[in-house]
Amino acid sequence: MGRTAVGDPVYDPLAPAVIADPHPYYRRLREANPVYWHAALDSWVVTGYRQCRQVLGDTTNFGSDFRRIGMDIPEARLSVQSLDPPEHADIRHLLVAALHERSPAAMRREVSTIARSGISALTERAGTVDLVSAFARPVALRTICAYLGIDAPDGSSFEACSNAIVRSMDAGLDPDRAEPGDRARAELSALITDQLRTADDRGFVGLAREAARQRDVPAAVLANSLRAVLHAGYESVSRLLGGVLARLVGDPDLLAAAETPPLVDALVDETIRLDGPVQADARACVTDCLVGEQPVRRGDVLVLFLAAANRDPEVFTAPDTVDLTRARGTHLAFGRGAHACLGAALATLQLREVLIGLQAAGVGFVPSGATTYEPTATLRGVARLPVLVRAPGRLPNATGSQP
């Protein structure tokens, strides 16, 4: 085994207590210093909202492309997520254009159909149901594949690749996770390359292929970027759904309180702020400068804790609570600036349609075991969420009792 980073006295990312609930530790980091030097990560850990937003919006002084500070980056990692302007612009623009090709109304209908189909299947399940494996992950995968116009990948091998990529996001904590992640990225990029050869010209992948030819985007960058869209649309969205469902299981009155469409939208925004799966994103300091009041040097790495910034009390009153009267659109769950999440609108739509679908079906959940979390720090996710499903008029469950 390779070296695993020694725990920091304020924040040890893979400690079991932190995996279970990282937010008290984020608060300690922010109170110690919103731009905190973390020796084990060999990075500045940024937890303040103002400081995170400063770095996210400044691609001149801070880069997602670590080649700008002399690091060697494997080809499998070069994508819309890791390139900086101006190189970043062509691939992002063509992806945005392809994403907007379908009408919002058509996409909303498809997302709603998938969400309600998943909810209907839940109501037919007797006994304890895991909302992660039985609902969040299949709904997210079906939706992103429909959006991209591709066939769903083989379940077991795709899941193994997807998990390896997520685990590799924590390679700074456990270097042994890096190489399997790069292998998985290359494998999924090869799958996308096959899809590019046969994709319908009218579908997302086909449109992206044709636009890439016109803009002279390298084939590897296109395949890697489409892989990133597929992976994020699966992992990030399924983890978002799992996190929000865990909150609703613990507090079923929340969904009942969202009685009108504006309140549903408010609940969507608040749960994305509180339960967004992306805990952190990294940037390289390209020129000596200040982050807030803290001097940082060229070559330094900054880990931006978006989940901590989203609970900064300087910006969010009562930051750990759901407030349906809070102004929307302030949080950083989808990032900001040039690298803001491409799929933010789709993720938001999926969550909204799931909440509306649960309301329409009158479905509720009763805890039926312990909720557990994946042992990952960068992309947080519920591993198991066991419940009994309550739905109007359903038959007694397998134990003979009405949930």
C-alpha positions, 0 to 999 in steps of 0.5 A: 500500500502507498502512503496515506496522509496523516490526519490533521488535528482540525480535519482528517478527511477520511476519518469515520466521524468525518465521513459520517458528517463532515460539516462540524469539521468544515466549521472548525476549519473556517473558524481556525482560518478560512484559508488554512494550510493543511500539511497532510494535503500539502495545500491551502484549504479554503472554506470561506464563501468569499474566498472560494468565490474569488478563486472560482472566478479568477482563471488568470491567477488560479487554474484547473489545468495543473500543467500551468504550474509544471505538473505532468497530467495524464491524457485521460484527465484532459477534459472540459473539467481540467482545461483553462481558457482559452483552450477550454472555450471551444470544448465548453461552447460545443458542449453547451450548444449540444446541451441546449439543442433539446427543448426544455419542455421535451427534456422536462417531460422525459425527466419527469417520466423517468422520475415517476417511473422510478417512484412507481417501482418503489411503491411496488417493493415490499419490505426494506428498500435501499433508496440508493441502489433501488432508486437514486442510481438507476434513475440518474443513470437512465436520465443521463443516458437518455439526455446524451442519447446513448445506451446505458453502459454495462452495469457491473463494469461501468459501476466499477469504473465509476467508483474507481474514478470517484475514489481517485478524487481522493488520491491526495489522501491515498495515492494508491487510488490514483492509478486505478482512477486513470485506468477507469477514465481511459476505459470510459473514454474508449466507450465514449469513442465507440459511441462517437463513431455510431452516434445519431447526428441529431443526438447530443453525442452526434452534435458534439462530434460534428461541432468538435470537427468544426472547431478542431477539438482534439478527439481525446479531449472530446471523448474525455469531456463526454466521459466527464459529462456521463460520469458527473451526470451519474455519480454527482446526480445520484449522490445528490438524490441520495443525500436529499432523500436521506434528509427527507427520510429524517425530516418528512415534514420538509416535503409537505411544507413545499406546498406550491411550485415556488416553495418546491423550487426553494426546497430544491435550491436549499437541499442542493446547498446543504446536500450537494455531493461535491465537497471540494474542487482544486485549483493551482495558484499561477501567480503570487497573490492574495486569497482574502487576506492570505498570501499564496504563492505560484505553485501552491494548490488550493482545495476549495471546500464548496460544501463549507462555503455553502454554510458560511454564516457570513452569507447564510443566516442559520446556515445548517437549516432549510429556509424556504424564504432564503434568496435562491441562487447564492450557493456554490454547489455547482461552482462559478465562473468558467468551470461552473457545472455544465449539467447544473440545470439538468441536475436541478430539474431531476431533483425537482421532478423527483420531489414533485413526483413524490408529492403527486404519488403521496409517497413517504418513507420510514427509516428501516436501518442505519444510513451509511456513507461512501468512504470518499471525501471529495464527492460525498454520497450515501452508500445505503438508505434503507426504508419502508415505503409508504404509499396510498392504497398499497398492500401490506409489506412482506412482514405483514404490516402496513408501512 
